[in-house]
Structure formats: structure tokens, C-alpha cells
Amino acid sequence: MTGFGPRLAAAVARRGPLCLGIDPHPELMRAWELSTDAEGLRRFCDVCVTAFAGFAIVKPQVAFFEAYGAAGFAVLEHTIAALRDAGVLVLADAKRGDIGSTMAAYAAAWAGDSPLAADAVTASPYLGFGSLQPLIDTAVANDRGLFVLAATSNPEGAAVQRADAGGRTVAQSIVDAAAEVNRAVSQEPGPIGVVVGATLADPPDVSALGGPVLVPGVGAQGGRPEALGGLGGAKPGQLLPAVSREVLRAGPGVAALRSAAEAMRDAVAYLA
């Protein structure tokens, strides 16, 4: 299999630089007149899969599936498989982060041969970037990718992420560590991306990352599609704006949902 970085770049070139979220929040499910149980969850995801076929990458938010226990994970497995069958790359938004054997177990689940394993997974480096090594190794060995939280939009994150770490922010040190991994991997773009919030006024410099930058917070959370160009010194094709509620509230009709997604894809097409 081709590495994740080149697969993502090819998909973005063909289908546009937009990452669509599947966030089955209970309030949204009720707005779609669905039951807030595993059956409603499955119906919600089936609509999303149908509407989002033909897009580059889709990001299921794992927390909303976990809430239903084993039945929720079964729906997540079904959704990942269905998206893949539709030719869509899957980014599992799991934000896993731990140490040692526990991190290795998370790696096997989300980047190995598990039914939950996606094309890429989000991860938290705030136990130290080195704690992610088992996940990095497993992802690279299986031609999967990783998006590491660097600079998030929530106000509480600034105390840690913008703290000084030897003359640079902690967030910048994470971007730089990811760039070092990408330089050591024989694929271009590299498989290690970072997460940078769309509404940040002072994002870290990603120009030397050598991998993709996931940019959540576009749309309902305040990030303006037209204002993302050059975020953090990003190069053309590097930014991957992520949107969920702004599109999902157009449901439950497949045609309306697809139309909203296409409008957002058109709005960020200039980033490719």
C-alpha cells in the first residue's frame, strides 16, 4: 500500500482539501428525528457515508460512538468499512495518548490490523512527544498516518501549548518533532500531521513540517474558510480544513447534506 502522506495528497488533488466530520451528537440526532441509541447512530452514519462519498477524507468523532458502548463501536467499525468501500480516506478522531504498553495497545487498535484501524488517527502528545513512538512506529509500518495535537483553539490550551520551551512554544516544539519524524520517513509528504485550530491568531510555524495540517473549527466554531490561506506559513495543499456542524445541520436529507459539503469544499478549494 502507498504511504498515507502520498495517498492523502492524491485524494486532495482529486477531491479537494476538505475533511468532513461525522459527529453524531445526541441533539443533532434528535434534530434529524433519529433515536438516540445505536440504531439511530447507525442510520445517522449511513446518511453521512452516502452524502460524503466522493470527498477526500472523513473524520468520525470517536467519542460519540463510545457513548453507546460495544454497540457504538460496532457502528464505528461499520462506518469505517463503508467509507473505505466508497473510496474515502478515514481519520479516526480518537485523540489517544498514553505511555509504554498502553500506548502500544492503542496503536494496535487504531493503526494496526484492528477493525477500528483507520487511514489515520488523532493523538495527544502532552505526555511528551516521545510517548507517541509506539503509535508512530505502528502507523508507519502499516502505511497509516497520525495527526498530533499541536495548537488547539480552546482557551484552556494556551497555558500549556504556548508556554516557553527553550525559546519556542510547546506547540512549536511538537510541530518540530513531527517534522523530524517526517524527514526520517522515505515518503513525501510525510505521514505525520499536526492539528492547528482555525481561529488561532498566532499559530505555530508549519512550513517545514513536511506533512499535512488538520485545521478544525471551520464554520460553526468561528473559523472563516476564506481566512485560512497561509496559516502558520502553510504551503499550497498542506492545509486540511475540518468542518462538521456547519455541514451536518443541513441533514438529514442526503442531497441537502451533500450540497452543504460541496459548498464548503468549494469555499476552501483555493488551498489545494
N, C-alpha and C positions, 0 to 999 in steps of 0.2 A: 504494500500500500504506500502511496505517496505521503510524505510527512504532512502534518496538519497545516503548517505555515503556507506551503505552496497550494494545498487544497483550498484553504480559505481565500487566498489571493485570487485563485482562478474563479471561485464561486462569486466573489465580489465583482470581479471584472465582468462576469456574465450577467449577474443578477442584482448588482447594486450593493452599496455599503450600508445596509440596514440590518440590525439584529432585532427581531421581533420577540417580545416576551409572551410566554404563556403563564399568566399569574391568576389562577382561579380563586380569587378572594371570595369569601362567602357572600359579601354584599353584591359583588358583581354577578355571582351565580344566581342570586335571587333576582337581580335586575334582568337577567336572561330568562327568568321564570324556570329555573332549574332547582332541583332539590339539593340541599347542602349535605350530600352524602356521596359515597363512592360512585354510585350510578350517575348522579348529576355531574360529578367530576369527569367521568369518562365521556359523557355527552359534550361537555364544555370543550374538552381536549380534541374530540373528534371534529368539532366545528373548526377549531383553530388549525388543525392539521390540514383540513380541506382548503381553508382560506389561504393558508400560508405556503402551500405547495408552489414552487416556482421562485421562492425567495432564497437568499444565500444561506442564512443561518437563523435558527430559532432557539430561544433560551427559556426552557421551563424553569420556573422558580420552585426548587425542591421543597421548601418549607410548606407550601400549600398542599403538597402531596403527603408529606409526613403527617400532617394533621389527621389523616384518615387511617393511619397505621398501615398494616400489611396490605389492606385493600387499596390504599393510596399509592403505595409503591408498585403494586401490580398495574395500576393505571399509568404510572410513570413509565414503567417498562414498555407497556403497550404503546404509549405516545412516542417514546424514543424510537422504537422499531418502525412505527408508522411514518414518522418524519423521515427516517432514513430511506424507507421504501419510496418516498416521494422525492428523493434526491436532495434533501435539505440537510445541511450540517446541524448538529445538535450541540449546544453548550449547556451543560447542566449547572445551574446556578446553585451550588451546594455550599460554597464558602467554607470548605473543610480546612482545618488546621490543627495539628497536634504534634506529638513528638514520638520518635522511636517506632516501636512495633505497632502502636496505634495509628500513626501516620501511614505506615506500610499497609495496614489493613484498609484504611480509607483509599489509598492508592489502588489497591486491588479492586475495590468496589467501583470506583469512579473512572479509573484509567486503565484497568486491566482487561480481563475477559468476562467480567460480571455482566449480567443482563442490564445493569444500570449504567455500564460504561458508555460514555458519550464521546463525541469527537473532541470535546474539550470540557474542562471543569473550572469553576472559580475556586480560589483558595485564599486563605488569610495567612500572611507571613508574620503576624505580630507575636509569634513565639520565637521570632528570629528567622530570617530568610533560610538559613541552613536547615531548619526543621522541615522544610518542604522537599528536601532532597529525595526521599523515597517516592514522593509523588512525581517529581521531575523525572527521575530515572524510569519509573513505570510508564509515564506518558510518552517519553521519547522512544522507549523500547517498543511501544505499541502504536507509534505514529499518531499519537494524540497530542492535544495542546493543553495549555494551562493559562488562565488569566489571574494574575496575582493582584490583590487589592493594594493599591498604592496611595491614592489620594481620593477620599470619598467626599461627598457633598454635605454629609450631616455635620452640624456644628460641633458635636462632641468629639469628632475625629481629629479636629485640628490640634488639640492639646498633645496628642501623640504624633500624628503624621507630620506636623510642621515643626516639631521640636528639632533643635540643632543636634546633628550627629557628625561632629568633626568638620564643621564648616559647610555642611549641606543639610537639608531637611531629611528626616527619616524617610519621607515619601520618595525623595530623590535617591536615597541610598537603595531603596527597593527597586526602583527603575534601573539603576545602575547594575544591581546584582542580576536582574533579569537579562539585561543586555550582555553581561558576561557569559551567562549560560547560552544565549543565542549565538554568540561568537564561537563557542566551542562545539556547536552542533552543525553538522555538514548539510544544512538545508537553508534556503533563503526564500522568503522570510523565515525567521526562526519560529519555534513552536511556543515560546513563552511570551505571552502578552501581559499587559497590566490594565488595571481598572482606574480610570480618572473621571471624576464627576463632571458632568456637563456645565454645572453652574459655578465652578471654581474660578475665582479671579486670578489666582496665582498657581496654576498647575505646575507640576514638575516638568522638566525638560525631557521629552521622549524622542528627540531627534536621532539619538544614537542607539535606541532600543533594539532595532533590527527585528521587530515583531509588531503585532497588532495592538491597538489601544481600544479597549471597550469603554464607551462613553455613555453611562446610564444617566437618566434624569432628563431626557429629552421629552418635551411635550408637557404633560400634566404636572411634572415636577419643576417646571420653570425653565428648562434648557431650551434655547431657541435654535431650531435647525439651521437657520441662516447665519448663526454666530459661531459656528464650530470650526471654521476654516483656520488651520494653523495652530490649533490648540496645543500648547506645550511644544511648539516647533515641529508638529507632526508633518510628515511628508504625504503627498497625494497617495490615496489608497491605504493609508495606515489607520485612520480612524474608523471605528465601527460604532456609530450611534445606536443606542439601545432604547427602544420605546415599548411600553406595554399598555398602560391605562389609556393613553391618548388614542390608541387604535382599538383596544378591546371594548371600550364603551360604545363602539359602533355596532357591536353584535346585538342579538345572536344570529342574524342572517349572514350566511356565508358571503353573499355578494357584497353586502354593505361592509363587512369586515375586510374583505379583500380590497375593496375600493379605498378604505381608510388607510390600509397598509401601503397600497400603491401610491397614494398621495404623499405619505410620509417618505417613502423611498424616493420619489421624485424631488422632494424638498432637500434631501441630503445627497442627491446624485453628484453634485459638484465636488464632493470629497473624494470620489473614486480616482 
